[in-house]
């Protein structure tokens, strides 16, 4: 009888600890990390392609096709975001959740000083109050 009671208490304790542990785990962290890495890789590759294009032509790229024409990389879209070139800036924009905003902000640590996260491709706008929202991360070409 003692073993049965001990087993029931152990199972109950494991269930309580398991539930508490799940509440401590942030399920959005993997999404945020994926967005951060994809943004870093995309901006780094595309900005290198823009530099190669400038070296070849003496002008800034005016579209994504110019990046590919220089033999460079056109990053793939991800997590509801798409790439564009606008006003001399490389832009990653779309309607996203707050987790994606956080991931884009974290990417700033390894990107050029002109990198901005906002609500438009010129880097303006502050963090939206409601989600999903239109978001744009951009860097000067």
Secondary structure, DSSP 4 states (H G I P E B T S, - for coil): -HHHHHHHHHHHHHHHHHHHHHHHS-TTHHHHHHHHHHHHHHHHHHHHHHHHHHHHHSS---SHHHHHHTT---PPPBTTBEEEEETTEEEEEEEE-HHHHHHHHHGGGGS-TT-EEESSTTS-----SSSSEEEEEEEE-
